[in-house]
Amino acid sequence: MARFFIDGKEIANNDFYSMVPDGAQTHNNIFRGQNLGALNDTHIANIQNGSFKDMFIGDYFSINGSNYVIAGINTKLLCGDKSLSNNHLLLMPDRFSKLDDGTVMRPNGQTTHYMSDTDTTVGGFANTKLYKTYMPSIQSKLEADFGSHLLNFREIVSIHIDSSGAPDIAEWRDAKVSIPNEVMVYGSALNGNNKNGSWYNVGDDDMQLPLFRLNPEEVNNHRDWAFWLRDIHSASEFTRTGAASDAGWISASSTWAGVRAFFLIG
């Protein structure tokens, strides 16, 4: 547990956090990791009014058997081709997302073809099994857990690759859930094929999330399995995180990466 001192005198943790000014700018720069319990009306009020009182990076809500971690605060505010105006938290599950039937999207190395059933990126991220089949199921789980507080946002989604395997066409789409790109995790584009420009892989998600900046354990997913990223690497491969904090890429049908989706509430 962190210890805090002012003028050489130790102060209680709760006293320290109570002294932090309200607002996204300050709360985005402090990692706490506290269980906030179930989402309640007070939480929602303090999100919507932009104070984010008593909510910090790494804090998590426990809802219907899932823990949802605060990964960013107002990180998509005023973003998108249709500017998002809602104050919000960007949440991710602790380690892996769940489908609406309760299946945890942790890879097993044998049957978990979460990105696609075949080794192709033709049609971009929009043509993957993850986007077309699994993400709607993840969304259904989140709608059950968060109801009307699950927010809609706009997302750039690749829909075509060129002959070299680089995405070259994308479009803005409505979304309530997505998966991260490399920049959101590592703070930089690393293995995505951005020959035609980073817009197709990165889009408007062009800043590292505070969760990954402040807590390196989140980058390697607490030494759990890797999870998929949406950057296209080649005609047959997508990027992924690594349990050893290594950034890499694997075939689209690989069974060795899970899914850790993000979403907004407000």
PADOKE-654703 format. One line per field, with one value per residue (C-alpha): residue in one letter; x, y, z; residue number from 1. Coordinates in steps of 0.1 Angstrom, whole numbers. Example, Ala and Ser with C-alpha at 12.3 -4.5 7.8 and 13.67 -1.06 7.14 Angstrom:
% residues 2
rest <- a,s
X <- 123,137
Y <- -45,-11
Z <- 78,71
nr <- 1,2
END
This chain:
% residues 266
rest <- m,a,r,f,f,i,d,g,k,e,i,a,n,n,d,f,y,s,m,v,p,d,g,a,q,t,h,n,n,i,f,r,g,q,n,l,g,a,l,n,d,t,h,i,a,n,i,q,n,g,s,f,k,d,m,f,i,g,d,y,f,s,i,n,g,s,n,y,v,i,a,g,i,n,t,k,l,l,c,g,d,k,s,l,s,n,n,h,l,l,l,m,p,d,r,f,s,k,l,d,d,g,t,v,m,r,p,n,g,q,t,t,h,y,m,s,d,t,d,t,t,v,g,g,f,a,n,t,k,l,y,k,t,y,m,p,s,i,q,s,k,l,e,a,d,f,g,s,h,l,l,n,f,r,e,i,v,s,i,h,i,d,s,s,g,a,p,d,i,a,e,w,r,d,a,k,v,s,i,p,n,e,v,m,v,y,g,s,a,l,n,g,n,n,k,n,g,s,w,y,n,v,g,d,d,d,m,q,l,p,l,f,r,l,n,p,e,e,v,n,n,h,r,d,w,a,f,w,l,r,d,i,h,s,a,s,e,f,t,r,t,g,a,a,s,d,a,g,w,i,s,a,s,s,t,w,a,g,v,r,a,f,f,l,i,g
X <- 0,13,24,20,39,33,61,76,45,27,-10,-37,-44,-80,-68,-44,-69,-95,-70,-66,-86,-116,-116,-102,-68,-58,-76,-61,-26,-31,-33,-52,-67,-95,-127,-156,-183,-213,-220,-244,-262,-235,-209,-230,-236,-199,-191,-217,-208,-171,-158,-150,-150,-134,-127,-91,-72,-71,-102,-128,-165,-177,-208,-225,-193,-171,-145,-143,-112,-110,-85,-90,-112,-127,-101,-125,-141,-147,-133,-148,-164,-194,-179,-185,-197,-205,-182,-172,-150,-132,-134,-118,-124,-98,-78,-105,-139,-169,-196,-233,-233,-206,-177,-144,-124,-92,-73,-67,-41,-64,-99,-101,-100,-112,-100,-108,-112,-87,-54,-65,-70,-88,-118,-99,-109,-145,-144,-131,-151,-142,-159,-189,-197,-179,-181,-220,-220,-196,-219,-249,-231,-222,-257,-270,-244,-246,-279,-284,-251,-232,-224,-222,-191,-176,-148,-126,-127,-106,-125,-99,-62,-40,-18,10,-14,-16,-51,-60,-97,-116,-147,-163,-188,-210,-197,-204,-174,-141,-106,-75,-48,-11,-10,-36,-15,22,19,33,25,50,40,9,14,9,23,-8,-10,-18,-54,-65,-50,-49,-78,-86,-73,-39,-29,-18,-44,-35,-40,-11,10,7,8,32,15,-14,8,16,-20,-7,14,-19,-24,-19,-48,-56,-51,-69,-38,-33,3,0,-24,-26,-17,-29,-10,-12,1,24,24,62,53,65,46,41,19,3,-18,-54,-66,-42,-56,-30,-46,-77,-99,-99,-124,-129,-161,-174,-199,-215
Y <- 0,35,58,96,123,161,182,150,137,106,111,85,73,86,120,121,112,137,165,158,184,171,167,145,163,154,120,108,110,90,52,39,4,5,-15,9,-18,-17,13,36,69,89,75,84,119,125,112,133,165,161,160,123,125,95,78,73,52,15,17,-8,-16,-51,-59,-93,-112,-90,-63,-33,-11,26,29,66,96,117,103,104,138,159,131,115,129,136,152,132,157,133,132,96,68,45,10,-23,-57,-70,-92,-104,-96,-119,-129,-126,-163,-157,-171,-155,-146,-160,-180,-217,-223,-248,-237,-199,-184,-150,-128,-150,-186,-182,-164,-133,-96,-91,-68,-51,-53,-49,-83,-103,-128,-107,-76,-93,-121,-116,-78,-78,-105,-85,-55,-74,-84,-47,-35,-59,-46,-9,-3,32,43,25,53,53,67,69,47,44,9,-5,-22,-30,-38,-32,-58,-54,-62,-26,-11,15,21,28,45,61,38,39,17,9,-14,-18,-32,-12,-3,-3,34,30,3,13,49,44,25,-4,-33,-21,-17,20,23,42,63,56,68,33,14,42,65,90,67,83,86,60,52,63,28,15,46,44,7,-15,-47,-38,-37,-74,-81,-92,-119,-135,-143,-119,-99,-88,-53,-40,-29,-49,-61,-80,-98,-126,-111,-87,-71,-83,-75,-100,-115,-106,-70,-77,-61,-85,-99,-132,-150,-139,-174,-178,-194,-177,-142,-132,-102,-72,-47,-11,9,42,48,81
Z <- 0,-9,19,17,35,38,55,66,84,72,64,59,24,25,36,7,-20,-5,-11,-48,-68,-86,-124,-152,-154,-118,-115,-147,-132,-100,-98,-67,-75,-51,-52,-57,-54,-76,-98,-80,-85,-67,-91,-121,-108,-102,-137,-154,-135,-144,-109,-109,-71,-54,-87,-98,-124,-115,-93,-103,-102,-92,-112,-118,-112,-133,-123,-146,-142,-148,-176,-185,-176,-204,-228,-257,-248,-279,-301,-332,-364,-342,-312,-280,-253,-224,-194,-191,-177,-201,-186,-193,-177,-153,-177,-201,-214,-210,-235,-227,-218,-192,-213,-203,-234,-221,-247,-243,-271,-288,-298,-290,-325,-312,-340,-370,-380,-409,-413,-432,-426,-459,-452,-423,-387,-397,-414,-384,-364,-333,-347,-363,-338,-305,-300,-302,-275,-253,-258,-247,-215,-209,-216,-190,-165,-172,-189,-203,-188,-215,-240,-277,-294,-328,-339,-370,-383,-412,-440,-466,-471,-501,-518,-492,-463,-451,-443,-469,-464,-431,-420,-389,-373,-342,-313,-277,-274,-291,-286,-280,-306,-300,-291,-263,-246,-254,-263,-298,-330,-331,-353,-371,-409,-413,-448,-459,-428,-392,-396,-406,-376,-350,-358,-331,-303,-305,-268,-243,-217,-182,-168,-190,-184,-146,-139,-160,-147,-170,-201,-196,-184,-149,-166,-178,-215,-243,-258,-293,-306,-337,-357,-389,-393,-426,-449,-424,-390,-363,-335,-299,-264,-246,-212,-210,-220,-255,-283,-312,-339,-346,-372,-373,-363,-334,-303,-280,-275,-256,-257,-235,-248,-237,-234,-220,-192,-181
nr <- 1,2,3,4,5,6,7,8,9,10,11,12,13,14,15,16,17,18,19,20,21,22,23,24,25,26,27,28,29,30,31,32,33,34,35,36,37,38,39,40,41,42,43,44,45,46,47,48,49,50,51,52,53,54,55,56,57,58,59,60,61,62,63,64,65,66,67,68,69,70,71,72,73,74,75,76,77,78,79,80,81,82,83,84,85,86,87,88,89,90,91,92,93,94,95,96,97,98,99,100,101,102,103,104,105,106,107,108,109,110,111,112,113,114,115,116,117,118,119,120,121,122,123,124,125,126,127,128,129,130,131,132,133,134,135,136,137,138,139,140,141,142,143,144,145,146,147,148,149,150,151,152,153,154,155,156,157,158,159,160,161,162,163,164,165,166,167,168,169,170,171,172,173,174,175,176,177,178,179,180,181,182,183,184,185,186,187,188,189,190,191,192,193,194,195,196,197,198,199,200,201,202,203,204,205,206,207,208,209,210,211,212,213,214,215,216,217,218,219,220,221,222,223,224,225,226,227,228,229,230,231,232,233,234,235,236,237,238,239,240,241,242,243,244,245,246,247,248,249,250,251,252,253,254,255,256,257,258,259,260,261,262,263,264,265,266
END
